[in-house]
Amino acid sequence: MKKIKSNYLLITILSLTLWSSCSTDVDLYTDGKETTIVYGYLDVDQDTNYVKITKSFIGDATQLAPDYNASNYDYKLNVKLIGKFANSSSVTTDYLDTTSVYKPYDPTGIFYSGRDQVLYYTTKKLKENENYKLVIERNDSVVVSSNVRTISGSKIRKPMVTINFDSDYSNQVTWSPNVIGDLAAYYEVVGYFHYKQLDPGSTDTSYYSMRWVMGTGTGEELYNSADRLLSISYTPSAFFSRLAADPNIANNTSTYTRRFVDCFEIVITSTGDELYNYILIQNSGSAIQDTPEYTNIDNGLGIFSSRSVCSKKISVNEMTINRLIDYDWGFEKTY
């Protein structure tokens, strides 16, 4: 587990904390006793939900972190997800299975550590805005648990069909929760400018994307109760500034580089209270406590929360394409 230092809350928790290997910043043991460490979130938009369950160890994390056996159980835990629904007296129980995951180092992905990992997973379709309890039963009769309420999904309302950056006026991305008034703790809005590129001497077109954090904020900050919508404002000129700083544009543009606009994609990620509170405490910079601790795992450590992701691809309007052509970046119209 890493000590978090980041400007972007959601990126940090998803890419560094949730699936990372151990560092020496945090002691993951208590009085020499074995402690179960849990990291996971429930996402109603996904077909499969994963939970990472490991254990603490005593010793030098620099030496032991690469050792799979040091932080993983040598047996399969009994893990179940219990659903308790508000409008029903029934209770559902889903037993999680395991899967082995290995992916090479990739700082942009969630499985990036370059080490084998065992994850517990369920393919059961989860319900929005409902309560779930994670229960982990160890062979020594210790029971570890956590409760979480899933987040309602969202729908992007604006822009509807096209996006225009050929303007000096501020504009907005607006969206609504599927359940009116059911707000997540925190939202991050990211835009992806997708384009195709034909390099000099090449006959194959390559695909590139420029990532742009358009806005972030808590649900209370972004919600307008009058129109029941959430929104962030962005300045169109910031799009061109961000594109000019993109490594592929800045370092890989020659006289004969040809580029063609594909589309613009908006991705809105929302996160639950537990995840948001965890990051706030980890980034508090407290002078009283070197490493603030926050966990919602009973009889263990870690974090179990919820999130939701919605996305929408829209066209880039012709005026914006014309303005892109005016820059010396090799953009052309597609006929």
C-alpha positions in Angstrom: 0.0 0.0 0.0 1.4 3.4 -0.9 1.1 6.7 0.9 -0.9 8.9 -1.4 0.5 12.1 -2.9 -1.6 13.4 -5.8 -3.5 16.3 -7.3 -6.2 14.0 -8.8 -8.2 12.1 -6.2 -9.8 9.5 -8.4 -6.7 8.7 -10.5 -4.6 8.3 -7.3 -6.9 5.9 -5.5 -7.6 3.8 -8.6 -4.2 3.5 -10.1 -1.9 3.6 -7.1 -3.7 2.5 -3.9 -6.2 -0.1 -5.0 -3.9 -2.5 -6.8 -0.4 -1.4 -5.9 2.3 -3.3 -4.2 3.6 -2.4 -0.7 5.9 0.4 0.2 7.6 1.2 3.5 5.5 4.3 4.1 2.8 2.5 6.0 3.2 -0.3 8.5 0.5 -2.9 7.7 0.6 -4.9 10.9 -0.5 -4.5 14.4 1.5 -5.9 17.4 2.9 -8.7 15.3 -0.6 -10.1 14.5 -1.7 -11.0 11.0 -4.1 -8.4 9.6 -6.3 -8.8 6.5 -5.9 -6.0 4.0 -8.8 -5.3 1.7 -9.0 -3.0 -1.3 -12.0 -2.9 -3.7 -15.0 -1.0 -4.9 -18.4 -2.0 -6.3 -19.2 -0.5 -9.7 -22.8 -1.1 -10.9 -21.7 -0.2 -14.5 -19.3 -3.2 -14.7 -20.0 -6.8 -15.6 -17.3 -8.0 -13.2 -16.3 -6.5 -9.8 -13.0 -7.3 -8.2 -11.7 -7.2 -4.6 -8.0 -7.5 -3.7 -7.5 -9.4 -0.3 -4.0 -9.8 1.1 -2.4 -10.0 4.5 0.2 -8.0 6.5 3.7 -9.1 7.1 6.5 -8.2 9.4 9.8 -7.2 7.9 11.4 -5.0 5.3 8.8 -4.2 2.7 11.5 -3.4 0.1 12.6 -7.0 0.3 9.4 -8.8 1.0 7.0 -6.9 -1.3 8.2 -8.8 -4.4 7.6 -12.1 -2.6 4.1 -13.3 -3.4 3.9 -15.6 -0.4 4.7 -12.8 2.1 1.4 -10.9 1.5 -0.9 -13.5 0.1 -2.9 -16.3 1.8 -1.8 -19.8 1.0 -5.5 -20.9 0.9 -8.7 -19.7 -0.7 -10.7 -17.5 1.7 -14.4 -17.8 2.0 -15.6 -14.5 0.6 -19.2 -13.5 0.1 -21.1 -10.4 -0.9 -24.5 -10.0 0.8 -27.1 -7.7 -0.7 -29.7 -6.0 1.5 -32.2 -4.1 -0.5 -34.3 -1.3 0.8 -37.6 -2.2 -0.9 -37.4 -5.9 -0.4 -37.2 -8.2 2.6 -35.0 -10.7 0.7 -31.3 -11.0 1.1 -29.0 -12.2 -1.7 -25.7 -13.9 -1.1 -23.0 -14.3 -3.8 -19.8 -16.3 -3.1 -16.8 -14.7 -4.8 -14.4 -16.8 -6.9 -10.7 -16.2 -7.5 -8.7 -15.3 -10.6 -5.0 -14.9 -11.2 -4.0 -11.7 -12.9 -0.6 -10.7 -14.3 0.1 -7.6 -16.3 3.4 -5.9 -16.9 4.2 -2.5 -15.5 1.6 0.0 -16.7 1.1 3.2 -14.6 -2.2 4.0 -16.4 -3.9 0.7 -15.6 -5.3 -0.8 -12.4 -3.3 -4.1 -12.7 0.1 -2.4 -13.2 2.5 -3.8 -10.5 4.2 -6.3 -12.8 3.5 -9.1 -10.2 1.1 -12.0 -10.0 -2.1 -11.1 -8.2 -5.0 -13.1 -7.0 -8.3 -11.2 -7.0 -11.7 -12.2 -5.7 -14.5 -11.4 -8.2 -18.2 -11.6 -8.9 -20.1 -11.4 -12.2 -23.4 -10.8 -10.4 -25.2 -7.7 -11.6 -25.3 -5.2 -8.8 -28.1 -2.8 -8.1 -27.8 1.0 -7.8 -28.2 2.8 -4.6 -28.4 -0.4 -2.5 -26.5 -1.8 0.5 -24.0 -4.6 0.2 -21.9 -6.3 2.9 -18.5 -8.0 2.1 -17.7 -10.9 4.5 -14.3 -12.6 4.5 -13.9 -15.8 6.6 -10.4 -16.9 7.4 -9.3 -20.4 8.3 -8.5 -19.3 11.9 -12.2 -18.3 12.4 -11.5 -14.6 12.1 -14.2 -12.8 10.2 -13.4 -9.6 8.3 -16.3 -7.4 6.9 -17.3 -4.1 5.4 -20.5 -2.4 4.4 -21.0 -0.1 1.4 -23.8 1.5 -0.5 -23.5 1.5 -4.3 -23.6 4.7 -6.3 -26.3 5.6 -8.8 -25.1 5.8 -12.4 -25.2 9.0 -14.3 -26.2 10.2 -17.8 -24.4 13.0 -19.7 -26.8 15.6 -20.8 -24.6 18.2 -22.4 -22.9 18.5 -24.9 -25.5 16.5 -26.8 -24.1 15.7 -30.3 -21.1 17.9 -31.0 -18.6 19.9 -29.0 -17.2 23.3 -30.1 -13.8 24.7 -28.9 -13.9 27.6 -31.4 -15.0 30.1 -28.8 -13.6 32.3 -26.1 -16.6 31.8 -23.8 -16.8 29.3 -21.0 -19.0 26.3 -21.6 -20.3 23.4 -19.5 -20.5 19.6 -19.2 -23.8 18.7 -17.5 -25.0 15.3 -16.3 -27.7 13.9 -14.0 -27.8 11.0 -11.6 -30.1 8.1 -12.5 -31.8 8.6 -9.1 -32.7 12.3 -8.7 -30.8 13.9 -5.8 -28.6 10.8 -5.2 -25.2 12.4 -5.3 -21.8 10.8 -5.1 -19.2 12.1 -2.8 -16.8 13.2 -5.6 -16.8 13.5 -9.4 -14.0 13.8 -12.0 -14.8 14.8 -15.6 -12.1 13.9 -18.1 -12.1 14.6 -21.8 -10.3 12.5 -24.4 -9.6 14.0 -27.8 -9.2 11.1 -30.1 -7.4 11.5 -33.4 -5.7 9.5 -36.2 -2.1 10.1 -37.3 -0.2 9.2 -40.5 3.5 9.6 -40.0 5.9 10.4 -42.8 6.8 7.4 -44.9 4.1 5.2 -43.2 1.1 3.6 -44.8 -0.5 2.7 -41.5 -2.7 5.1 -39.5 -2.0 5.2 -35.7 -4.6 6.2 -33.1 -3.8 8.7 -30.4 -5.7 10.4 -27.5 -5.1 13.6 -25.6 -6.3 13.3 -22.0 -7.6 16.5 -20.4 -9.0 16.8 -16.8 -11.9 19.2 -17.4 -13.1 19.6 -13.9 -13.6 17.9 -10.5 -15.6 18.5 -7.3 -17.9 17.1 -4.7 -21.5 16.3 -5.4 -22.7 19.2 -3.3 -20.4 21.6 -5.1 -21.5 20.6 -8.6 -25.2 20.0 -8.1 -27.8 22.6 -9.0 -31.0 21.8 -7.2 -33.1 24.0 -9.5 -32.5 22.1 -12.6 -31.4 18.8 -10.9 -28.2 18.6 -12.8 -24.5 18.5 -12.0 -22.1 20.6 -14.1 -18.5 21.7 -14.5 -17.4 24.7 -16.5 -14.4 24.7 -18.9 -12.7 27.3 -21.1 -12.4 26.2 -24.8 -9.0 27.8 -25.0 -7.8 25.4 -22.4 -8.3 22.6 -24.9 -5.8 24.1 -27.3 -3.3 24.8 -24.5 -3.6 21.2 -23.3 -3.2 19.8 -26.8 -0.1 22.0 -27.5 1.5 20.4 -24.4 0.6 16.9 -25.3 3.9 14.9 -25.8 2.8 13.5 -29.2 1.9 16.9 -30.6 4.8 18.7 -29.0 7.5 16.1 -29.8 6.2 14.2 -32.8 5.1 16.8 -35.4 7.0 17.2 -38.6 6.2 19.0 -41.8 4.7 15.9 -43.3 2.8 14.6 -40.3 -0.9 14.2 -41.2 -3.6 14.1 -38.5 -7.3 13.6 -38.7 -9.9 14.3 -36.0 -11.8 11.2 -34.8 -14.1 12.3 -31.9 -14.2 13.7 -28.4 -15.1 11.5 -25.5 -16.3 12.6 -22.1 -15.8 10.3 -19.1 -17.4 11.1 -15.7 -16.2 9.0 -12.7 -18.0 9.3 -9.4 -16.8 7.8 -6.1 -18.4 6.9 -2.8 -18.0 8.5 0.6 -15.5 5.9 1.9 -13.1 6.3 -1.0 -13.3 10.1 -0.9 -12.8 10.3 2.9 -9.9 7.9 2.7 -8.0 10.1 0.2 -8.8 13.3 2.1 -7.2 11.8 5.2 -4.2 10.3 3.4 -3.5 13.7 1.8 -4.2 15.8 4.9 -0.5 16.5 5.7 -1.3 16.2 9.4 1.4 17.6 11.6 0.1 15.5 14.5 0.1 12.1 12.8 2.7 11.2 10.2 0.4 8.7 8.4 -3.3 9.3 9.1 -5.2 6.1 9.1 -8.7 5.6 7.7 -10.3 2.3 7.1 -13.9 1.0 6.9 -12.8 -2.7 7.2 -14.0 -4.3 10.4 -11.4 -6.6 11.9 -8.9 -5.6 9.1 -7.5 -2.7 7.2 -8.0 -1.1 3.8 -10.9 0.4 2.0 -14.1 -0.9 0.4 -16.2 1.6 -1.4 -18.2 2.2 -4.6 -17.8 4.1 -7.9 -19.6 4.6 -11.2 -18.4 5.6 -14.6 -20.3 6.9 -17.6 -19.0 8.1 -20.9 -20.1 9.6 -24.2 -18.5 10.1 -27.6 -19.4 13.1 -29.6 -18.3 14.8 -32.8 -16.0 17.8 -33.0 -17.7 20.5 -34.9 -16.3 21.9 -38.2 -15.3 25.3 -36.8 -13.0 23.6 -34.2 -11.5 21.4 -37.0 -10.8 24.6 -39.0 -9.1 26.1 -36.1 -7.0 23.0 -35.5 -5.9 23.2 -39.2 -4.7 26.7 -38.6 -2.2 25.4 -36.0 1.0 23.9 -37.3 0.1 20.4 -36.1 -0.7 18.7 -39.4 -4.5 18.4 -39.0 -6.6 18.0 -42.1 -10.2 17.6 -43.0 -11.5 14.1 -43.7 -13.6 14.0 -46.9 
